[in-house]
Amino acid sequence: FSNRTYKNTMRSFAAVVLAALTSECNAWWGTGHLMTARAAYDILEQEAPAVLSAANAELAKFSKTSLTKDENNYPFVECATFADNIKGQGYSFQSGWHFVDQPYLNEGGSLDDFTFTMDEYFVSDAITDLTAFLKDGDKSSYYYNKIHGYFSNDTDARSFALRLVIHYVGDIHQPLHATAEINSKFPSGDRGGNSQWIPNKDGAGNLHAVWDSVIYQHTGYPSLPMSNSFWSSLGDDVEEITSEYTVPSSKYHDADAYAWADESLEVAEETVYPGYEFNTPLSDAYIAEASVVANKRIVYGGRRLANLMKYIYGNSAEFTQ
């Protein structure tokens, strides 16, 4: 997700048209994922270019090129939308890995009072186990074995898993990918805000969609592969927000997806739900505060993705071959 205002009126118009034509599961809100990956890319280019080269080399080894038509000159960033794009191409098995519905009981009580149940497989586990596969070759997890069922060649499995990880790190920093509000209105949970209606604006008609769009700023699906001009403007956007917000090293929580998810739950409790009223337009005050928080989530996601790549590839020069 991203929150820059340079996007012009024609992009906003295109977002409305595309929203009407595109299924929600196809993730029209791709710019935010591109922003997160671009933030990581810029960090790696400066701090660890060999790691960036290793990751790009891993991506290049994927043999199923029919799935990577959105990637060209900037694969590390362009692949950030891959995990959403493939859901409708026979790879929906990983659809539930994009989120973790951590319960938020805003009216109090206990889970025993409601019908909510957590999914067995979720994003924090997926990031953790796929990272173990990429770093150490650990093949013991459900997530690896599920991927292996589609890609028996480990070269393809690794390249596929890396694309998922890049996307999932963006997902886990969107607060509503780590939260389910549970109360008398939503005893089974609000599906990460997808059941929280808002009068439709630019294709965003629920609270989850508003946050996916970074508070209405990027409701359209970006054109991929990237043109050089889009790459440049995306870089300007990233530079602007990373100069505004930094991640203190005490908050890196390197390779700790569970800490990232807990942090997103806290953001949801403190910022996402307060000030929201069911099926009522968001106030200007809500939009202003939420926009700042969303930008910070991009910055945090970018730094943590960069550090995760260092963790995986820091001692893996062979992948650049």
C-alpha positions as CSV (number, residue, x, y, z in Angstrom):
1,F,0.0,0.0,0.0
2,S,1.1,3.6,-0.6
3,N,-0.2,7.1,0.2
4,R,1.2,9.7,-2.3
5,T,-0.9,12.3,-4.0
6,Y,1.0,12.6,-7.2
7,K,-1.4,10.2,-8.9
8,N,-3.5,12.1,-11.5
9,T,-7.2,12.3,-12.1
10,M,-7.0,9.8,-15.0
11,R,-5.6,7.1,-12.7
12,S,-8.4,7.7,-10.2
13,F,-10.9,7.4,-13.0
14,A,-9.3,4.2,-14.2
15,A,-9.4,2.8,-10.6
16,V,-13.1,3.2,-10.5
17,V,-13.6,1.4,-13.9
18,L,-11.2,-1.3,-12.9
19,A,-12.9,-1.8,-9.5
20,A,-16.1,-2.4,-11.3
21,L,-14.6,-5.0,-13.5
22,T,-12.2,-6.8,-11.3
23,S,-12.9,-9.3,-8.5
24,E,-11.8,-8.4,-5.0
25,C,-9.6,-11.5,-4.9
26,N,-7.4,-10.2,-7.7
27,A,-6.0,-7.4,-5.4
28,W,-6.4,-4.2,-7.3
29,W,-4.5,-2.5,-4.6
30,G,-1.1,-3.5,-6.0
31,T,0.7,-0.2,-5.6
32,G,1.1,-0.6,-1.9
33,H,2.9,-3.9,-2.4
34,L,5.2,-2.3,-5.0
35,M,6.0,0.5,-2.5
36,T,6.9,-1.9,0.2
37,A,9.2,-3.9,-2.1
38,R,10.7,-0.8,-3.6
39,A,11.6,0.5,-0.1
40,A,13.3,-2.8,0.5
41,Y,15.0,-2.7,-2.9
42,D,16.4,0.8,-2.2
43,I,17.8,-0.3,1.2
44,L,19.4,-3.4,-0.3
45,E,20.9,-1.5,-3.2
46,Q,22.6,0.7,-0.7
47,E,23.4,-1.7,2.2
48,A,23.7,-5.1,0.6
49,P,23.8,-5.2,-3.2
50,A,25.0,-8.8,-3.3
51,V,21.9,-9.8,-1.4
52,L,19.7,-8.0,-3.9
53,S,21.5,-9.8,-6.7
54,A,21.1,-13.1,-5.1
55,A,17.3,-12.5,-4.7
56,N,17.0,-11.4,-8.3
57,A,18.9,-14.5,-9.4
58,E,16.6,-16.7,-7.5
59,L,13.6,-15.1,-9.1
60,A,15.1,-15.5,-12.6
61,K,15.3,-19.2,-12.2
62,F,11.5,-19.8,-12.2
63,S,10.6,-21.8,-15.3
64,K,6.9,-21.2,-15.4
65,T,7.2,-17.9,-17.2
66,S,3.5,-17.8,-18.0
67,L,3.0,-16.7,-14.4
68,T,5.6,-13.9,-14.5
69,K,4.5,-11.8,-17.4
70,D,4.3,-8.8,-15.0
71,E,8.0,-8.9,-14.4
72,N,10.7,-7.4,-16.6
73,N,13.4,-4.9,-15.7
74,Y,12.6,-4.7,-11.9
75,P,11.6,-8.2,-10.9
76,F,12.2,-7.9,-7.2
77,V,9.6,-5.1,-7.0
78,E,7.3,-6.2,-9.8
79,C,6.9,-9.7,-8.3
80,A,5.4,-8.1,-5.2
81,T,1.8,-8.5,-6.6
82,F,2.5,-12.1,-7.8
83,A,0.8,-13.9,-4.9
84,D,-2.4,-12.1,-5.5
85,N,-2.3,-12.3,-9.3
86,I,-2.0,-16.1,-9.3
87,K,-5.0,-16.9,-7.2
88,G,-7.2,-17.0,-10.3
89,Q,-4.6,-19.0,-12.3
90,G,-4.8,-22.3,-10.4
91,Y,-2.9,-21.3,-7.3
92,S,-5.6,-20.3,-4.9
93,F,-4.3,-22.9,-2.4
94,Q,-2.3,-20.1,-0.9
95,S,-5.2,-17.6,-0.6
96,G,-5.5,-18.2,3.2
97,W,-1.8,-17.6,3.7
98,H,-2.1,-13.8,3.2
99,F,-3.6,-13.0,6.6
100,V,-3.9,-14.0,10.2
101,D,-7.3,-13.3,11.9
102,Q,-6.0,-12.5,15.4
103,P,-9.1,-11.8,17.5
104,Y,-10.0,-8.3,18.7
105,L,-12.8,-8.5,21.2
106,N,-13.8,-4.8,21.3
107,E,-16.8,-5.4,23.5
108,G,-15.0,-7.7,25.9
109,G,-15.9,-11.2,26.8
110,S,-14.0,-14.3,25.8
111,L,-13.8,-16.3,22.6
112,D,-16.0,-18.9,24.2
113,D,-18.8,-16.4,23.9
114,F,-18.6,-16.3,20.1
115,T,-18.5,-18.6,17.1
116,F,-15.1,-17.4,15.8
117,T,-12.4,-19.9,14.9
118,M,-9.0,-19.2,13.6
119,D,-7.7,-20.7,10.4
120,E,-5.1,-23.4,10.7
121,Y,-2.7,-21.9,8.2
122,F,-1.9,-18.2,8.1
123,V,0.6,-15.5,7.1
124,S,2.9,-15.4,10.1
125,D,3.5,-19.1,9.9
126,A,3.9,-19.0,6.1
127,I,6.6,-16.3,6.3
128,T,8.4,-18.2,9.1
129,D,8.4,-21.6,7.4
130,L,9.1,-20.4,3.9
131,T,12.0,-18.3,5.2
132,A,13.3,-21.5,6.8
133,F,13.1,-23.3,3.5
134,L,14.8,-20.5,1.6
135,K,17.6,-19.9,4.2
136,D,18.3,-23.5,5.4
137,G,16.5,-25.8,2.9
138,D,14.0,-26.9,5.6
139,K,11.4,-29.0,3.9
140,S,9.4,-30.1,6.9
141,S,6.6,-27.5,6.9
142,Y,3.1,-27.8,5.5
143,Y,3.8,-24.7,3.4
144,Y,6.8,-26.2,1.6
145,N,5.1,-29.5,1.0
146,K,2.0,-27.7,-0.4
147,I,4.2,-25.8,-2.9
148,H,6.2,-28.9,-3.7
149,G,2.9,-30.5,-4.8
150,Y,2.8,-27.9,-7.6
151,F,6.5,-27.6,-8.2
152,S,8.5,-30.8,-7.7
153,N,11.6,-29.1,-8.9
154,D,13.1,-27.3,-5.9
155,T,14.6,-24.5,-8.1
156,D,11.0,-23.6,-9.1
157,A,9.7,-24.1,-5.6
158,R,12.3,-21.8,-4.1
159,S,11.6,-19.1,-6.7
160,F,7.9,-19.4,-6.1
161,A,8.3,-19.3,-2.4
162,L,10.4,-16.1,-2.6
163,R,7.7,-14.4,-4.5
164,L,5.2,-15.3,-1.9
165,V,7.4,-14.1,1.0
166,I,7.9,-10.7,-0.7
167,H,4.2,-10.3,-1.0
168,Y,3.3,-11.7,2.4
169,V,5.7,-9.3,4.2
170,G,3.6,-6.5,2.7
171,D,0.4,-8.2,3.7
172,I,1.3,-8.6,7.3
173,H,2.0,-4.9,7.7
174,Q,-1.5,-4.0,6.6
175,P,-3.3,-4.0,10.0
176,L,-6.5,-5.7,8.7
177,H,-4.5,-8.6,7.4
178,A,-3.7,-9.4,11.1
179,T,-7.0,-8.7,12.8
180,A,-10.6,-9.9,13.1
181,E,-13.0,-7.8,15.2
182,I,-15.3,-10.1,17.1
183,N,-18.5,-8.8,18.9
184,S,-22.2,-9.2,19.0
185,K,-22.6,-8.0,15.4
186,F,-19.8,-10.2,14.1
187,P,-19.7,-13.3,16.4
188,S,-17.6,-15.2,13.8
189,G,-15.4,-12.2,13.1
190,D,-15.5,-9.3,10.6
191,R,-13.1,-11.0,8.1
192,G,-10.4,-8.5,8.6
193,G,-12.7,-5.6,8.0
194,N,-14.2,-6.9,4.9
195,S,-17.7,-7.1,6.6
196,Q,-17.4,-3.5,7.8
197,W,-19.2,-1.5,5.1
198,I,-18.4,2.0,4.0
199,P,-20.2,4.0,1.2
200,N,-18.3,3.1,-1.9
201,K,-15.6,5.5,-3.0
202,D,-13.2,4.8,-5.9
203,G,-14.1,1.1,-5.6
204,A,-13.4,0.8,-1.9
205,G,-16.7,-0.2,-0.1
206,N,-15.5,-1.7,3.1
207,L,-12.9,-0.9,5.8
208,H,-10.4,-3.6,4.6
209,A,-10.5,-2.1,1.0
210,V,-9.9,1.4,2.3
211,W,-6.8,0.2,4.1
212,D,-5.7,-1.9,1.2
213,S,-5.9,1.3,-0.9
214,V,-4.0,3.2,1.7
215,I,-7.0,5.3,2.6
216,Y,-8.2,5.9,-1.0
217,Q,-4.9,7.0,-2.5
218,H,-4.2,3.9,-4.6
219,T,-7.4,2.1,-5.4
220,G,-6.4,1.1,-9.0
221,Y,-4.2,-1.7,-10.2
222,P,-0.8,-0.5,-11.5
223,S,0.3,-1.3,-15.0
224,L,3.0,-4.0,-15.0
225,P,5.7,-4.6,-16.1
226,M,6.8,-1.1,-14.9
227,S,7.6,1.6,-17.4
228,N,10.8,3.5,-16.6
229,S,8.7,6.6,-15.7
230,F,6.6,4.6,-13.2
231,W,9.7,3.1,-11.7
232,S,11.0,6.7,-11.2
233,S,7.8,8.1,-9.7
234,L,7.5,5.1,-7.4
235,G,11.1,5.7,-6.2
236,D,10.2,9.3,-5.5
237,D,7.2,8.2,-3.5
238,V,9.3,5.8,-1.5
239,E,12.0,8.4,-0.9
240,E,9.5,10.8,0.4
241,I,7.9,8.5,3.0
242,T,11.2,6.9,4.1
243,S,12.6,10.4,4.7
244,E,9.5,11.2,6.9
245,Y,9.5,8.0,8.9
246,T,12.3,5.7,10.1
247,V,12.3,2.4,11.8
248,P,14.3,2.3,15.0
249,S,16.6,-0.7,15.2
250,S,14.8,-1.7,18.4
251,K,11.7,-2.3,16.2
252,Y,13.3,-4.3,13.5
253,H,12.2,-7.6,15.0
254,D,14.3,-9.4,12.3
255,A,12.6,-12.4,10.8
256,D,10.0,-12.4,13.5
257,A,6.7,-12.4,11.6
258,Y,4.8,-13.1,14.8
259,A,6.0,-9.8,16.3
260,W,5.0,-8.0,13.0
261,A,1.5,-9.5,13.2
262,D,1.1,-8.5,16.9
263,E,2.1,-5.0,16.0
264,S,-0.4,-4.8,13.2
265,L,-3.1,-6.0,15.6
266,E,-2.2,-3.2,18.0
267,V,-2.4,-0.7,15.1
268,A,-5.9,-2.0,14.3
269,E,-7.0,-1.7,17.9
270,E,-5.6,1.8,18.3
271,T,-6.2,3.4,14.8
272,V,-8.2,1.3,12.4
273,Y,-11.4,0.7,14.3
274,P,-11.7,3.7,16.6
275,G,-13.5,6.5,14.7
276,Y,-15.1,4.1,12.3
277,E,-18.9,3.8,12.2
278,F,-20.7,1.0,10.2
279,N,-21.7,2.1,6.7
280,T,-20.8,5.7,7.4
281,P,-18.2,7.8,5.4
282,L,-14.9,8.2,7.1
283,S,-14.2,11.5,8.6
284,D,-11.5,13.9,7.4
285,A,-9.8,13.4,10.8
286,Y,-9.8,9.6,10.4
287,I,-8.4,9.8,6.9
288,A,-5.6,12.2,7.9
289,E,-4.5,10.0,10.9
290,A,-4.9,6.7,9.1
291,S,-2.8,8.0,6.1
292,V,0.1,8.7,8.4
293,V,-0.2,5.3,10.0
294,A,-0.4,3.5,6.6
295,N,2.7,5.3,5.3
296,K,4.6,4.2,8.4
297,R,3.4,0.6,7.8
298,I,5.0,0.7,4.3
299,V,8.3,2.0,5.7
300,Y,8.3,-0.7,8.4
301,G,7.5,-3.4,5.9
302,G,10.2,-2.2,3.5
303,R,12.9,-2.2,6.2
304,R,11.9,-5.6,7.5
305,L,11.7,-7.1,4.0
306,A,15.2,-5.9,3.3
307,N,16.5,-7.3,6.6
308,L,14.7,-10.6,5.8
309,M,16.5,-10.8,2.5
310,K,19.8,-10.3,4.3
311,Y,18.9,-13.0,6.7
312,I,18.1,-15.4,3.9
313,Y,20.9,-14.6,1.4
314,G,23.6,-12.9,3.4
315,N,25.9,-16.0,3.1
316,S,24.5,-17.3,-0.1
317,A,26.7,-16.0,-2.8
318,E,26.1,-19.1,-4.9
319,F,22.7,-17.8,-5.8
320,T,24.2,-15.0,-7.9
321,Q,25.7,-17.5,-10.2
